[in-house]
Amino acid sequence: MSKRFTDSDKWKDSWFCDIEMQDKLLWLYLLDDCNHAGIWKVNMRLLNFSIGSTYTLNRVIEVLGKRVFKINSEYLLIEKFVHFQHKNGLNPNNRPQKAVIDILLKHNVLERVNEGYSNTKLTPQDKEQDKEQDKEQDKEQDKAKEILEANAERVYQAYPRKVAKQPALKAIKKALKATPADQLVEHLKLYSESVKNSDLNYVPHPATYFNGGRHLEPVEIITPPKPISKFKPQL
């Protein structure tokens, strides 16, 4: 879940006051749904479903006018979004802001966005706002890292052979990018059951197991055959 600053004074802005209620909802939706560089990936079906409307892309641009810039048929730029989120400008040495710069470069709109900073006067409040935002983003990244570490450890503990832990955790973290931890744990419960009577020396290292993609394959449960009872005929 991404977080961003919002302008509560927009409700007093003459433009916002004059547009229709449906258009207000459109603007709020775009401000929430765009990425952290202010770029919205056009998805008219989801937009209309979400706010109960029948907009076309041309109608969106007509309603919002200079507040958006059509990059191409797939992306719109919210013109002043980055200026509001980063009033100090974009610093490539700042990790979160570097990510914004990379996205703007990818869409060839970095120069356009930077033009809005040419006459900006920075205030102590602006600098403090950027510091707070950086702290918040760092907290989110740290929390995500903690969750990943905890999930990787949980999956490792579910694996039947616990060896070479560091390579194992690295491979598990890679697997967690595509598969939820709960799903991996359930898979390993079945796998552990299937090898419980095996010599663990023949069970692959966890790093080998996950790097080889075996966590994506169904587990074959081998049921040992029932012993044949010897029949002794009666004399």
C-alpha positions as CSV (number, residue, x, y, z in Angstrom):
1,M,0.0,0.0,0.0
2,S,1.5,3.3,-1.1
3,K,1.1,6.5,0.9
4,R,1.3,10.1,-0.3
5,F,0.6,13.6,0.8
6,T,-2.8,15.0,0.0
7,D,-3.9,18.7,-0.4
8,S,-6.9,19.2,1.9
9,D,-7.3,22.7,0.5
10,K,-8.4,21.3,-2.9
11,W,-12.0,21.6,-1.6
12,K,-11.6,25.4,-1.5
13,D,-10.0,25.5,-5.0
14,S,-12.4,27.3,-7.4
15,W,-11.7,24.7,-10.2
16,F,-12.5,21.8,-8.0
17,C,-15.6,23.5,-6.6
18,D,-17.0,24.2,-10.1
19,I,-16.6,20.7,-11.6
20,E,-19.3,18.0,-11.3
21,M,-19.3,15.6,-8.4
22,Q,-18.5,12.7,-10.8
23,D,-15.5,14.7,-12.1
24,K,-14.4,15.3,-8.5
25,L,-14.4,11.6,-7.9
26,L,-12.4,11.1,-11.1
27,W,-9.7,13.4,-9.9
28,L,-9.5,11.8,-6.5
29,Y,-9.3,8.4,-8.0
30,L,-6.4,9.4,-10.3
31,L,-4.5,10.9,-7.4
32,D,-4.8,7.7,-5.4
33,D,-4.3,5.3,-8.3
34,C,-1.2,6.9,-10.0
35,N,2.2,5.6,-9.0
36,H,4.7,7.5,-6.8
37,A,5.9,9.4,-9.9
38,G,2.5,10.7,-10.7
39,I,2.0,8.5,-13.7
40,W,-1.3,6.7,-14.2
41,K,-1.5,3.5,-16.3
42,V,-4.6,3.9,-18.3
43,N,-7.3,1.4,-17.3
44,M,-10.6,2.8,-18.3
45,R,-12.5,-0.4,-17.4
46,L,-11.2,-0.4,-13.8
47,L,-11.7,3.4,-13.4
48,N,-15.3,3.3,-14.5
49,F,-16.0,0.2,-12.4
50,S,-14.4,1.8,-9.3
51,I,-16.2,5.1,-9.4
52,G,-19.4,4.0,-11.3
53,S,-18.8,6.2,-14.4
54,T,-18.6,5.9,-18.2
55,Y,-15.5,8.0,-19.0
56,T,-13.4,7.6,-22.1
57,L,-9.7,8.6,-22.1
58,N,-10.5,11.6,-24.2
59,R,-13.2,12.7,-21.8
60,V,-10.8,12.4,-18.9
61,I,-8.3,14.6,-20.6
62,E,-11.1,17.1,-21.5
63,V,-12.3,17.3,-17.9
64,L,-8.9,17.6,-16.3
65,G,-7.3,19.8,-18.9
66,K,-3.8,21.1,-18.1
67,R,-3.8,19.0,-14.9
68,V,-2.8,15.9,-16.9
69,F,-0.4,15.3,-19.7
70,K,-1.0,12.4,-22.2
71,I,2.3,10.6,-22.5
72,N,0.7,8.1,-24.9
73,S,-2.4,5.9,-25.1
74,E,-1.3,3.9,-22.1
75,Y,-0.1,6.5,-19.6
76,L,-1.1,9.9,-18.2
77,L,1.1,12.2,-16.1
78,I,-0.5,14.1,-13.3
79,E,1.3,17.3,-13.9
80,K,1.9,18.7,-10.4
81,F,1.8,15.5,-8.5
82,V,5.6,15.2,-8.0
83,H,5.9,18.9,-7.2
84,F,3.5,18.5,-4.3
85,Q,5.1,15.3,-3.0
86,H,8.7,16.6,-3.3
87,K,8.7,20.4,-2.9
88,N,12.4,20.5,-2.6
89,G,13.0,19.0,-6.0
90,L,14.2,15.5,-6.9
91,N,17.6,14.5,-5.6
92,P,19.2,11.4,-7.2
93,N,21.1,10.7,-4.0
94,N,17.8,10.3,-2.2
95,R,16.7,6.7,-2.6
96,P,13.0,7.2,-2.8
97,Q,13.4,10.2,-5.1
98,K,15.9,8.3,-7.3
99,A,13.1,5.8,-7.9
100,V,10.8,8.6,-9.0
101,I,13.5,10.0,-11.3
102,D,14.0,6.5,-12.9
103,I,10.3,6.2,-13.7
104,L,10.1,9.7,-15.2
105,L,13.2,9.0,-17.3
106,K,11.6,5.8,-18.5
107,H,8.6,7.8,-19.8
108,N,10.7,10.7,-21.1
109,V,8.9,13.3,-18.9
110,L,11.7,14.1,-16.3
111,E,12.5,17.4,-18.0
112,R,8.9,18.3,-18.1
113,V,8.5,17.7,-14.4
114,N,11.7,19.5,-13.5
115,E,10.6,22.6,-15.3
116,G,8.1,23.2,-12.5
117,Y,10.9,23.5,-10.0
118,S,12.7,26.4,-11.7
119,N,11.1,29.2,-9.7
120,T,10.4,27.3,-6.5
121,K,11.3,29.0,-3.2
122,L,11.9,26.4,-0.5
123,T,10.7,27.0,3.0
124,P,11.7,25.2,6.2
125,Q,8.2,23.7,6.2
126,D,8.9,22.3,2.7
127,K,12.2,20.7,3.8
128,E,10.5,19.3,6.9
129,Q,7.8,17.8,4.8
130,D,10.3,16.0,2.6
131,K,12.1,14.7,5.6
132,E,8.9,13.3,7.0
133,Q,8.0,11.6,3.7
134,D,11.5,10.1,3.5
135,K,11.2,8.7,7.0
136,E,7.7,7.3,6.2
137,Q,9.0,5.6,3.1
138,D,12.0,4.2,4.9
139,K,9.7,2.8,7.6
140,E,7.6,1.0,5.0
141,Q,10.7,-0.5,3.3
142,D,12.1,-1.6,6.7
143,K,8.7,-3.2,7.6
144,A,8.6,-5.0,4.3
145,K,12.1,-6.3,4.8
146,E,11.2,-7.5,8.3
147,I,8.2,-9.4,7.0
148,L,10.3,-11.0,4.2
149,E,12.9,-12.1,6.7
150,A,10.3,-13.6,9.0
151,N,8.5,-15.4,6.2
152,A,11.8,-16.8,4.9
153,E,12.7,-18.1,8.3
154,R,9.3,-19.8,8.7
155,V,9.6,-21.5,5.3
156,Y,13.2,-22.6,6.1
157,Q,12.0,-24.2,9.4
158,A,9.3,-26.1,7.5
159,Y,11.9,-27.7,5.2
160,P,12.8,-31.3,6.3
161,R,16.6,-30.9,5.9
162,K,18.0,-27.8,7.6
163,V,21.5,-27.2,6.2
164,A,23.4,-24.3,4.5
165,K,21.0,-21.8,6.0
166,Q,22.2,-18.6,4.3
167,P,22.0,-19.9,0.7
168,A,18.7,-21.4,1.7
169,L,17.2,-18.2,2.9
170,K,18.4,-16.4,-0.2
171,A,16.7,-18.9,-2.4
172,I,13.5,-18.9,-0.3
173,K,13.3,-15.1,-0.5
174,K,13.5,-15.3,-4.3
175,A,10.7,-17.9,-4.2
176,L,8.6,-15.6,-2.0
177,K,8.4,-13.0,-4.7
178,A,6.1,-15.2,-6.6
179,T,4.6,-17.6,-4.0
180,P,3.0,-16.7,-0.7
181,A,4.7,-18.0,2.5
182,D,1.6,-19.9,3.6
183,Q,1.5,-21.7,0.3
184,L,5.2,-22.7,0.5
185,V,4.7,-23.9,4.1
186,E,1.8,-26.1,3.1
187,H,3.8,-27.5,0.2
188,L,6.7,-28.3,2.5
189,K,4.4,-30.1,4.9
190,L,3.4,-32.5,2.1
191,Y,7.1,-32.8,1.0
192,S,8.2,-33.5,4.6
193,E,5.6,-36.2,4.8
194,S,6.7,-37.8,1.6
195,V,10.4,-38.1,2.7
196,K,9.9,-38.8,6.4
197,N,11.1,-42.4,6.1
198,S,14.0,-41.4,3.8
199,D,17.6,-41.0,4.6
200,L,18.0,-37.2,4.9
201,N,21.3,-37.4,3.1
202,Y,19.3,-38.0,-0.1
203,V,17.1,-35.0,0.5
204,P,18.4,-32.0,-1.5
205,H,19.7,-28.9,0.3
206,P,16.9,-26.3,0.7
207,A,18.8,-23.9,-1.7
208,T,18.9,-26.6,-4.3
209,Y,15.2,-27.4,-3.8
210,F,14.0,-23.8,-4.2
211,N,16.5,-22.7,-6.9
212,G,15.5,-25.7,-9.0
213,G,11.8,-24.6,-8.8
214,R,10.8,-27.9,-7.1
215,H,8.5,-25.9,-4.8
216,L,6.3,-25.2,-7.9
217,E,5.8,-28.9,-8.6
218,P,3.2,-31.1,-7.0
219,V,4.4,-33.3,-4.3
220,E,4.2,-37.0,-5.0
221,I,3.2,-38.9,-1.9
222,I,4.5,-42.4,-2.1
223,T,2.5,-44.9,-0.1
224,P,4.6,-48.0,0.9
225,P,2.9,-51.2,-0.2
226,K,1.1,-53.2,2.5
227,P,3.0,-56.3,3.6
228,I,1.6,-59.5,2.2
229,S,0.4,-61.7,4.9
230,K,1.7,-65.3,4.7
231,F,-1.1,-67.8,4.5
232,K,-0.5,-71.0,6.2
233,P,-2.9,-73.7,5.0
234,Q,-4.5,-75.8,7.8
235,L,-3.5,-79.5,7.8
